[in-house]
Amino acid sequence: MYDRALKLIRQYHRLSQAELADKLGLSRSFVSELEKAGGKKPSLDVLERYASFFKIPVSSLLLFAERSSASDLGEKSRIFAADKVLKMLEWLAETSHDDAHAS
């Protein structure tokens, strides 16, 4: 889920991958890999860079960490909630993009 969350944060701030990579001291290809489904997982250092730049707590980004072997109800609930938050944000991004083109 990191891929979706990091992409949405970047898009919300209207930054290209290249612009964000430059501001975070990362390569554009690395940012692209972070945003690609099944791509690279960010290290804590990378999450801290995102958190610092966008002025959000690292814990907010850690919400989107997936655990494939989630067996307890609390962990499954966290993953379910994080996925729903991302779907809502993706929908908002799509509808605001559609509204901008309709004007």
C-alpha angles and dihedrals in degrees: 000000000000089000093060095041096049092046092050092049091051094046093047088058090046095238126146119229089252093052093049093045090054093049093048096043092244132122119260090236090055092051088048091052091050090054096045117098107254090011130127121324114230120246120230088257091057092047089051090052091052092045093049095046095046093037096235129129117265086230089066089058093044088061087076096056111122123217111195093197096051104154105159122081094237092056093046090049092051092051091046092050093046091051091050091050090052093048090051092049091047090051091050091050091050095047094047089049090050091048091052091055093046093057 
